[in-house]
Amino acid sequence: MIDKLQGFYGFTRMPFGRDLAPGMLHRHAAHNEAVARIGWCVTERRIGVITGEVGAGKTVAVRAALSTLDTSRHTIIYLPNPTIGVRGIHHQIVLALGGQPLVHHATLVPQTAEALATEQAERGRIPVLVIDEAHLLDHPQLESIRMLTNHDMDSTSPFACLLVGQPTLRRRMKLGVLAALDQRIGLRYAMPAMTPEETAGYLRHHLALTGRTDTLFSDDAVALIHQTSRGYPRAVNNLAVQALIAAFATDKTIVDESSVRAAIAEVTAE
């Protein structure tokens, strides 16, 4: 099916995939803003909170920002699953920095802090801790992250930390119990959706990566994709792929509004 669809539309690769190199990503305004702010946060070794709705492109922006870092001067510690508990976070940090995590929590905590400080002070590399799905972190985990930033009599932090999650994370930071952590946050950025013009540009960009620079999606199809997806990249991807399949199934060389409506029915079907 995929091979036939590629041949029918003359694609060199399937569009709207996730396996894009950072240099191939579409750089709309929110993406560029997030990348710039993340770069500042890493340089300053601060805690950053990047939030947005599901599919807004948070992780993509973080990946793009991290790809620009000098690997000889930065060590990336990426935790995709924060439900591993306080001990799990410390365990993963020590492992990522080349250590063997100690068994007891009372000794694991200072070991983690020492590993982070050593990476920066002795090896000359800034650790960058990235916690995805950070809205799932509980209060003890968030407090443990704050405690790790205590260094040199609380004057500096040996590492940068990016908490990436849904809007509930931003709201939770305002709770009184997390006031100490909230005061340490140096970056807050809520990623907005793409504008109608950016959605159109996003579609053109991804199609150009496949070798199609001519018009493939009609204007009314693009408008309906934007309206339905609300401008969130992941939803745009899903609708665009399903619309291409619907158009191919009816032997259409242009993806029109009816193809998008068929895609919407497919995507929203229970």
SULZIQUI-V301560 format. One record per residue. N is the residue number from 1. SS is DSSP state (H for helix, E for strand, C for the rest). PSI is psi in radians with two decimals (999 if undefined). BURIAL is b if it has 24 or more other ideal C-beta (glycine too) atoms within 12 Angstrom, else e. Layout:
N:SS:PSI:BURIAL, N:SS:PSI:BURIAL
//
This chain:
1:C:-0.88:e, 2:H:-0.76:e, 3:H:-0.71:e, 4:H:-0.70:e, 5:H:-0.74:b, 6:H:-0.76:e, 7:H:-0.68:e, 8:H:-0.73:e, 9:H:-0.02:b, 10:C:0.53:e, 11:C:2.47:b, 12:C:-0.32:e, 13:C:2.83:e, 14:C:2.32:b, 15:C:2.91:b, 16:C:0.55:b, 17:C:3.01:e, 18:C:-0.21:e, 19:C:0.91:e, 20:C:2.43:b, 21:C:2.65:e, 22:H:-0.63:e, 23:H:-0.20:e, 24:H:-0.05:e, 25:C:2.63:b, 26:C:2.21:b, 27:C:1.30:b, 28:C:3.05:b, 29:H:-0.82:e, 30:H:-0.69:b, 31:H:-0.86:b, 32:H:-0.71:e, 33:H:-0.77:b, 34:H:-0.78:b, 35:H:-0.78:b, 36:H:-0.77:e, 37:H:-0.68:b, 38:H:-0.72:b, 39:H:-0.74:b, 40:H:-0.75:e, 41:H:-0.73:b, 42:H:-0.80:b, 43:H:-0.69:e, 44:H:-0.06:e, 45:C:0.96:b, 46:C:3.03:b, 47:E:2.25:b, 48:E:2.48:b, 49:E:1.97:b, 50:E:2.02:b, 51:E:2.84:b, 52:C:2.84:b, 53:C:2.87:b, 54:C:2.25:e, 55:C:0.22:b, 56:C:-0.25:b, 57:C:0.37:b, 58:H:-0.95:b, 59:H:-0.62:b, 60:H:-0.76:b, 61:H:-0.72:b, 62:H:-0.76:b, 63:H:-0.72:b, 64:H:-0.73:b, 65:H:-0.75:b, 66:H:-0.49:b, 67:H:-0.32:e, 68:C:-0.14:e, 69:C:2.57:b, 70:C:2.01:e, 71:C:-0.33:e, 72:C:-0.19:e, 73:C:-0.02:e, 74:E:2.53:b, 75:E:2.03:b, 76:E:2.24:b, 77:E:1.83:b, 78:E:2.13:b, 79:E:1.80:b, 80:C:-0.32:e, 81:C:1.76:e, 82:C:0.03:b, 83:C:0.36:e, 84:C:0.01:e, 85:H:3.02:e, 86:H:-0.84:b, 87:H:-0.69:b, 88:H:-0.68:b, 89:H:-0.84:b, 90:H:-0.72:b, 91:H:-0.83:b, 92:H:-0.64:b, 93:H:-0.83:b, 94:H:-0.77:b, 95:H:-0.79:e, 96:H:-0.48:b, 97:C:0.21:b, 98:C:0.20:e, 99:C:3.01:e, 100:C:1.89:e, 101:C:2.36:b, 102:C:2.75:e, 103:C:-0.82:e, 104:C:2.39:e, 105:H:-0.64:e, 106:H:-0.50:e, 107:H:-0.40:e, 108:H:-0.65:b, 109:H:-0.94:b, 110:H:-0.52:e, 111:H:-0.71:b, 112:H:-0.82:b, 113:H:-0.72:b, 114:H:-0.68:b, 115:H:-0.71:b, 116:H:-0.77:b, 117:H:-0.69:b, 118:H:-0.68:b, 119:H:-0.67:b, 120:H:-0.79:b, 121:H:-0.69:e, 122:C:-0.59:e, 123:C:-0.19:e, 124:C:0.37:e, 125:C:2.30:b, 126:E:2.07:b, 127:E:2.38:b, 128:E:1.83:b, 129:E:2.09:b, 130:E:2.06:b, 131:E:1.91:b, 132:C:2.81:b, 133:C:0.67:b, 134:H:-0.22:b, 135:H:-0.23:b, 136:H:-0.10:b, 137:C:2.45:b, 138:C:3.05:e, 139:H:-0.79:e, 140:H:-0.66:e, 141:H:-0.78:b, 142:H:-0.68:b, 143:H:-0.63:b, 144:H:-0.60:b, 145:H:-0.73:b, 146:H:-0.76:b, 147:H:-0.57:b, 148:H:-0.42:b, 149:C:-0.18:b, 150:C:2.07:b, 151:C:2.52:b, 152:C:0.97:e, 153:C:0.67:e, 154:C:0.37:e, 155:C:-0.43:e, 156:C:2.93:e, 157:C:2.39:b, 158:C:-0.07:b, 159:E:2.86:b, 160:E:2.59:b, 161:E:2.25:b, 162:E:2.09:b, 163:E:2.03:b, 164:E:2.11:b, 165:E:-3.02:b, 166:C:2.91:b, 167:H:-0.42:b, 168:H:-0.49:e, 169:H:-0.76:b, 170:H:-0.70:b, 171:H:-0.65:e, 172:H:-0.55:b, 173:C:-0.37:b, 174:C:-0.05:e, 175:C:2.49:e, 176:H:-0.60:e, 177:H:-0.35:e, 178:H:0.34:b, 179:H:-0.70:e, 180:H:-0.68:e, 181:H:-0.75:b, 182:H:-0.65:b, 183:C:-0.33:e, 184:C:-0.15:b, 185:E:2.14:b, 186:E:-0.27:b, 187:E:2.25:b, 188:E:2.19:b, 189:E:2.14:b, 190:E:2.02:b, 191:C:2.12:b, 192:C:2.97:b, 193:C:2.91:b, 194:C:2.63:b, 195:C:2.92:e, 196:H:-0.70:e, 197:H:-0.65:e, 198:H:-0.63:b, 199:H:-0.76:b, 200:H:-0.76:b, 201:H:-0.62:b, 202:H:-0.79:b, 203:H:-0.78:b, 204:H:-0.72:b, 205:H:-0.84:b, 206:H:-0.59:b, 207:H:-0.65:b, 208:H:-0.56:e, 209:C:-0.35:b, 210:C:0.02:b, 211:C:0.03:e, 212:C:1.88:b, 213:C:-0.02:e, 214:C:3.13:e, 215:C:2.12:e, 216:C:-0.60:b, 217:E:2.20:b, 218:C:2.81:e, 219:H:-0.73:e, 220:H:-0.50:e, 221:H:-0.75:b, 222:H:-0.76:b, 223:H:-0.71:e, 224:H:-0.64:b, 225:H:-0.76:b, 226:H:-0.78:b, 227:H:-0.78:e, 228:H:-0.68:b, 229:H:-0.26:b, 230:C:0.34:b, 231:C:0.24:b, 232:C:2.18:b, 233:H:-0.74:b, 234:H:-0.71:b, 235:H:-0.64:b, 236:H:-0.80:b, 237:H:-0.86:b, 238:H:-0.78:b, 239:H:-0.71:b, 240:H:-0.73:b, 241:H:-0.80:b, 242:H:-0.59:b, 243:H:-0.67:b, 244:H:-0.73:b, 245:H:-0.73:b, 246:H:-0.72:b, 247:H:-0.73:b, 248:H:-0.70:b, 249:H:-0.47:e, 250:C:0.26:e, 251:C:0.66:e, 252:C:2.37:b, 253:C:-0.25:e, 254:C:2.33:b, 255:E:1.93:b, 256:C:-3.05:b, 257:H:-0.67:b, 258:H:-0.58:e, 259:H:-0.69:b, 260:H:-0.69:b, 261:H:-0.66:b, 262:H:-0.66:b, 263:H:-0.72:b, 264:H:-0.75:b, 265:H:-0.64:e, 266:H:-0.78:e, 267:H:-0.63:b, 268:H:-0.05:e, 269:C:2.43:e, 270:C:999:e
//
